[in-house]
Amino acid sequence: SEILRFAPTDLHTALLLVALALSMALWAWLALRLRWPMLALLCTGWVPVAAVVLVAGYFEGYHPAVDFGWLAWPLLFAVHFLSLRRLAPMLPARALSAAHVLGCWLLIGVLALELRYAMVLMAEQYNAWRWLGWALLPSLYLVLAALPRAWPWPVSAYAREYRVYAALPLAGLMLVWFWLANAFSAGNAEPLPYVPLVNPLELGLLFALFGVYLWSRSAAGQWGQWGLRADHAQRLGQLLVGVSLFAFFTALVMRGAHQWSGVPFELDALLASMRVQAGLSIVWTLMALGLMIGGHLRHRREVWLVGAALIALVVAKLFFVELSNRGGLARIVSFIGVGVLLLVVGYFAPLPPKRVQTPANAGNEKQGVSS
């Protein structure tokens, strides 16, 4: 109350955070000295208060390091982690777990907001740099959480909190961010030119999807506590990544047509462009080619059948879209390109055989049953 009444307005956020950090340090010291568990429990409830301070001080162009925030936020997080380490024997397990998870989320949020501000300085208009500012740090966290190496405290002592509980909502948010950025960003990243697959937006999209996929594989064994088998969870992660990649390459063709051919980045205009339609036919066929060759080499019929279904979709699109449109050269390129790729599929990727049970495997299974 005294800060809001007497301090300059631009220092309210930093001073409130410093007051919170000093209060928490005092409570932690008293709780340790007096062996006071309820006061120790009070030290775990600071994250919602700090989040309210952050939201209340937010304005357009705000970044956490402004107006001595570079001092207040590190002080607050230092007191947070130090108090959790010293007070751990006095705290209930659930409260301690929740404090670690909430503190992790707030730390990532503060750092992501600061990175977004740095990206905004690079952008004169609303373009790909602003999208990237929100996603790079959470995606990096997912990648690091998925690595099997042993991290120092607190991750080593509370692996489930940091690798699963804190990462799960971030994976969901990154998947939502992936679809929004993929659908609504045209890929402008001035002063850099647009080059498919190596421009900032699409590299960021692939990195976010890589983080989600890597984390979903590493955390597949943890889903049993929610009633989901590990193999089902892994297949669900593969399905989500596969559908997302399909959407990614579809939008990549549309962004390329917008950047290089001047097609307006609007769904109706993009779908009406024969260049876009020809590009979609060829790119989808290339994706199907990769799936069918991969399924053939690894003897996975389900992967091969997904590629065959994508081929069927392309053929249907050729007859109902390209053939009914007077697209000139684009239509000819679409038909020739798809035809050549279909010949490649037929030669290199026939349908793999079903997995048959060999006599040796059957004998092993019988021995296992008898034993």
N, C-alpha and C positions, 0 to 999 in steps of 0.2 A: 504493500500500500504506500509506503514512504517513497519507494522508487518511482512508482507511477505518479506520485504527487509532485516530487521535487526534481527528479533527474531529467535531463534533456530527452526528448522523445526518441531521438535516434540511438540512444544508449539503453533504452528500456530492455530490449531483448538480452543484450550481453549482461547487464546488471542483474536481471532476474535469474539468468543461468548461473552466474557466480554466487548469488545468494542461495540458490538451490544446492550448488556444490558444497558450499561452506556448511549449510545446515545438515546435509547428509554426512559430511565428514564429522561434524560434532555429534550427531546421533550415533554413528558407528563407534566413535571413541567412547561415548558414555555406555553404549550397549556392551562393549567389551569390558569396560572397567567395572560396571555394576552387574554383569551377567544378566542382562535384561532382554529376554527373547522377543518380547513384543516391540521394543524399540528397535531391535535388529530387523524385525519384520517390516517396520516402517521404512527402512532404507531400501527396500526392494520396490517401493511404489512410486519412484520418482519419474519413470519413463512417461507415463501419461501426462504428468505435469509439464515435463520438458516438451512433449509433443504439442501441448496446448500453447506453450510459449512460442514455439516455432511457427505454428499456424497463425497465431495472433499477430506475430511480427512480420508475416509474409506480405510482400507487395511485388508488383511487376518489376523484374530485374533484381529481386532479392537474392542474396547468396549468404550462406551461414558465416562466412569469414568476415563479413563487413562489420564495421563499427565494433572492433575488438572481439568479434565472434571467434577469430582465430585463436584467442586466448581462452574464452569462456567454454567453448565446446570441448577442447582437449582436457581442460581442467575437470569438467563434469564427467567425462568418460573415464579419466584416470581415477577419480574418486569412486566411480561406480565399480570398476573392476577390482580395485584394491579392497573396497568394503565387502564385495562378494567373496573374495578369497579369504579375508580374515573372519568374516561372520558365518562362513559355510557350516561349521559344526552346530551353530545355534538356530539355523533356519530350517523350516520344514522343506521336504524334498520338492514338493510341487511349487512352492513359492520360489525356491532357488532356481528351479528349472525355468519357470516363467520369467524370472528376472533376466536370466541369460538370453532367452529368446527375444524378449522385448528390447533389451539393450542392443542386441545384434541388429534387429530391424531398424532401430532408430539410427544407429551408427551408419548403416548402409544408406539409409534415406538422406542423412545429412551430407555424406560424401557424394551421393548421386546428385543432390541438389547443387552442390558446389561445382561438380563436373559439368552439369547442365549449363550453369552460368558461364563457364569457360567456353562451352560450345556456342552459346548464344552470342558471345563476343565475336565469334568467327562468322556469324550469319547475319547478313544485312536484311534478310527476309526469312519467312517461315519455311525452312528447307530441311534437308536431311540432317544437318548438324544438330539441330534442336531435338530431333527424334533420338539421335545416338546418345545424347547426354543422360537420358533416363535409363539406358539399358546396359551400358558397358560394365559398370561396377557390379550390378546384380548377376550378370552373366559370368563375369570373372569369379564371383563368389561361388556360383554353382560348379564351375570347373574345378576350383580348388577344393570344394567340399567333396567332390567325387574322387579325388585322387586318394590312393590307398596309403600314402605316406602319413607318418605320425606328426601332427602339428603340436606346437607348444601349448601350455595352458592359456586359455581355458578350453580350447577345443579338445585337447587330449583327455581332460577330466570329464567333459560333458559332450562326448562325441554325438550322442543321439540328439541333444538339443541343437547343436550347430549344424550337424550333417543332415538331419531329417526334419525336425520341427521348424527350424528357422528357414531351411531351404525349400520346403514344400510350397508355401505361399509365393516365394520368389519365383519358383519354376512356373507356377500358374500365371503370375503376373507377366513373366517374360514371354509366355506363349500368347497371352492376350496382346502384349505389346507387339509381338512379331506379326500377328494378323492385322492389327491396326496400321502399323507402319508400312507393311507390305501393300495394303489396300489403298492407303490415302496419301502416301508420299510419292512424288514424281521423280525422286532421285536427284534433285538439284543440290549440288554441293559446291557452290562457288567458293573460292576461285578455281577449284579443280574441275576438269571436264568430266562428262559422263562417259564411262567405259563400262560395259556390262561385266558384272561379276567382280570387278576390282574397284568399284566406286565405294565411297564410305558407307552409304546406306546398305548396300547388299552385303558387304563384308560384315557389317554389324548385325544384319539379319541372320547370316549364316553362323556367326559367333554365338548369338543368343540361342539359336536352335541347337547348336553343338553343345552348349552348356546344359540345356534342358535334357537332351538325349543322354549325355554322359552321366548326369546326375540320376536320371531315371534308371539307368542300368545299375549304377552303384547302390541305389536304395531299393532295388527290387526285392531284396530279402527282408526288408522292414515292413512290407505291406501285410504280412500275416496277422499282425495285431489289429488290422482293420478288416480282416476277413477276406483278403484278396491274395490268391496264390502268387508266388514269385514268378512262375512262368507266364501266368495271365497278365501280371503287371508289366513284365518285359514286352509281351506282345502288344499290349495297349500302348506302351511308349513308342514302339516301332511304328504302330499304326498312326499315332498322332504326328510323329516326325515325317512319315511318308506322305500323309495328306498335306502337311505344311510345306514340304518340298515341292509337291505338285503345284500348290498355290504360289509358291515363290517363283518357280520358273514360268508360270503363266503370267504373273505380274511383271516379270523381267522382260518378256516379249513386249508387253504393253508399254513399259517405261522406255524400252529401246525405240519403239515406233514414235512415242511422244518426243523423245530427245532428238532423234536423227531424222524423222520424217515430218515433224511438225503436227502430228495428229493430236488434237486436244486431249488432255488427260481427263476424259470423262467416259464413263462406261459405254454410253450409247455410241459416241463417236469412235471409240476404240473397236467395239464389236462390228461396226459398219465398215471398218477399213479392211480391204482385202490383204494388205500387207500384214496386218495383225493376224488375220485368219491363216495366211500362209505360214507365218512364223510359228503360230500355235501348232499347226499340223506337223511341222518338221520337228519342233522341240518335243512335243508329246511323243512322236515316233522315236526320237532318240532316247527318251526316258524309257519307253517300252522296250527298246533294243537293249538297254543296260539291264533292265529287270529280267528279260528273258535269257540273255547270255549268263547273267549271274545265277539265275535259277537253274540253268542247264549245267553250269560248271559245279555248282554246289549240290546238285540233285535235290532241289527244293521245288516241288511242283507248284506249291501255293504261290511262290514268288513268280514263277513262269506264268501262271494263270492270271496274276494281276497284270503283268505286261501284256498278255493276250487280250485282256479286257480293255486295256488302254488302246491297243491296236484297233479293236472293234469300234471304240469311240471315235478314233481318228477317221476310219473308213466311213462311218456314218456321217461325220462332219463333212467329209469330202463330197459325198453325194447330196446332202441336204443344204450345205452352205456354199462351198466353192462352186459346185456344178450349177447351182441355180443363180450364180452371180457372174456378171460380165467383168471379171477382174483383170483380163488381159494377161500380162506377163506374170503377175503375182499368182494367178490361178495355175498357170502352166508350171511355174517353179514348185508350187505346192504339190501338184500331182506327180511330177517327175521325182522330186525329193523323197516323197513318201514311198513311191514305187521302188526306188533304189534301196531304201532302208528296209522295205519288206523283203526284198530278195536277200539282203544280208541276214535278216532274222531267220529266214527259211534255211539258209545254208549253215549258219554258225550256231543257231540256238533251237534245235528241235525239242519237242516235249520230252523232258527227262523221264525215265522209267519210274514206276512206283518202287518204293523201298520194299524189297522182298526179304523174308527172314531166312538167313542161311542156316544149314544144318548145324553148324558150330554154335551159332547163337541160340538155336532152339535147344541144343543139348545143354548149353550153359543155363538156360532158363529152367529146364527140367531139374538140373542139379540144384539150382537155387530153391525151387519149390520143395524138392524132396528134403533138402537140408532144413 
